[in-house]
Amino acid sequence: MFSLLTGAYNSYLASPQLNIVLVGASGTGKTTTLERLK
């Protein structure tokens, strides 16, 4: 029972993972935007 509560608590506190796709023309700052988001 304790492990179930611990797992639920840890998943609640875990930071969400986001998948982002950056699409654009060459030289428009895609890499710069990605580095700033990190």
C-alpha positions as CSV (number, residue, x, y, z in Angstrom):
1,M,0.0,0.0,0.0
2,F,2.8,2.4,0.9
3,S,4.5,1.8,-2.5
4,L,1.3,2.7,-4.3
5,L,1.1,6.0,-2.4
6,T,4.7,6.7,-3.0
7,G,4.4,6.1,-6.7
8,A,1.4,8.3,-7.0
9,Y,3.1,11.0,-5.0
10,N,6.2,10.8,-7.2
11,S,4.3,10.9,-10.4
12,Y,2.3,13.9,-9.2
13,L,5.5,15.8,-8.4
14,A,7.4,14.8,-11.6
15,S,7.9,17.6,-14.0
16,P,5.9,17.1,-17.2
17,Q,7.8,16.2,-20.4
18,L,7.0,18.2,-23.5
19,N,7.8,17.3,-27.1
20,I,8.1,20.3,-29.4
21,V,8.6,20.4,-33.1
22,L,10.2,23.5,-34.5
23,V,9.6,24.0,-38.2
24,G,10.9,27.0,-40.2
25,A,13.1,28.2,-43.0
26,S,16.8,28.2,-42.8
27,G,18.3,31.0,-40.7
28,T,15.2,31.9,-38.7
29,G,16.5,31.1,-35.2
30,K,15.1,27.6,-34.6
31,T,18.3,26.6,-32.7
32,T,18.3,29.8,-30.7
33,T,14.7,29.3,-29.7
34,L,15.4,25.7,-28.7
35,E,18.4,26.7,-26.5
36,R,16.4,29.4,-24.8
37,L,13.6,26.9,-23.9
38,K,16.1,24.6,-22.3
